[in-house]
């Protein structure tokens, strides 16, 4: 039996389907998966520790940068950087 494929163009795009796990349930599952990997895979412990360490170093660097170089609401020097009229 030969099937016929019919493609239609909808005028309104469809929203992506939502996950069946919402809110805190997804977070709990993610924490459980990471904990299981940390327990059962010794090499993952090193990767996780290094990743967390790098993240902490970057967070401290960004915090200190913005502490000593705060963002101001001043007027920009060049209001038309691309030279457009």
C-alpha positions as CSV (number, residue, x, y, z in Angstrom):
1,X,0.0,0.0,0.0
2,X,1.4,3.4,-1.0
3,X,0.9,6.2,1.5
4,X,0.4,9.8,0.6
5,X,2.1,12.6,2.5
6,X,0.3,15.9,2.7
7,X,2.1,18.9,3.9
8,X,0.1,22.0,4.9
9,X,1.3,25.5,5.6
10,X,-0.3,26.9,8.7
11,X,-0.8,30.6,8.8
12,X,0.0,30.7,12.5
13,X,3.2,29.1,13.8
14,X,2.7,26.6,16.5
15,X,4.3,27.1,19.9
16,X,6.8,24.4,20.9
17,X,5.4,21.7,23.1
18,X,6.2,22.2,26.8
19,X,8.1,19.6,28.7
20,X,6.1,17.3,30.9
21,X,8.3,18.2,33.8
22,X,8.0,21.7,35.0
23,X,9.4,23.9,37.7
24,X,11.1,22.3,40.6
25,X,10.7,18.8,39.3
26,X,13.3,19.4,36.5
27,X,15.7,20.9,39.0
28,X,15.4,18.0,41.4
29,X,16.0,15.5,38.5
30,X,19.1,17.5,37.4
31,X,20.5,17.5,40.9
32,X,19.9,13.7,41.2
33,X,21.6,13.0,37.9
34,X,24.7,15.1,38.8
35,X,24.8,13.5,42.3
36,X,24.7,10.0,40.7
37,X,27.5,10.9,38.3
38,X,29.6,12.2,41.1
39,X,29.1,9.0,43.1
40,X,29.5,6.5,40.4
41,X,32.1,8.1,38.1
42,X,35.3,9.1,39.9
43,X,36.7,10.9,36.9
44,X,33.6,13.1,36.8
45,X,34.5,14.4,40.2
46,X,37.6,16.0,38.9
47,X,35.8,17.5,35.9
48,X,33.0,18.8,38.1
49,X,35.5,20.3,40.6
50,X,37.5,22.0,37.9
51,X,34.4,23.4,36.3
52,X,33.0,24.7,39.6
53,X,36.5,26.2,40.3
54,X,36.6,28.0,37.0
55,X,33.1,29.2,37.4
56,X,33.9,30.6,40.9
57,X,37.0,32.4,39.6
58,X,35.1,34.0,36.7
59,X,32.3,35.0,39.1
60,X,34.7,36.7,41.5
61,X,36.5,38.4,38.6
62,X,33.3,39.8,37.1
63,X,32.1,40.9,40.6
64,X,35.4,42.7,41.3
65,X,35.5,44.3,37.8
66,X,32.0,45.8,38.2
67,X,32.7,46.8,41.7
68,X,35.7,48.9,40.7
69,X,34.4,49.9,37.2
70,X,30.7,50.5,37.6
71,X,28.4,50.9,34.7
72,X,27.2,54.5,34.3
73,X,24.3,56.0,32.5
74,X,26.4,58.8,30.9
75,X,26.1,60.0,27.4
76,X,28.1,58.1,24.8
77,X,31.1,59.9,23.3
78,X,30.2,58.9,19.8
79,X,26.5,58.8,19.3
80,X,26.8,57.5,15.7
81,X,29.6,54.9,15.8
82,X,28.7,53.6,12.3
83,X,28.6,57.1,10.8
84,X,25.0,56.7,9.6
85,X,22.9,59.9,9.2
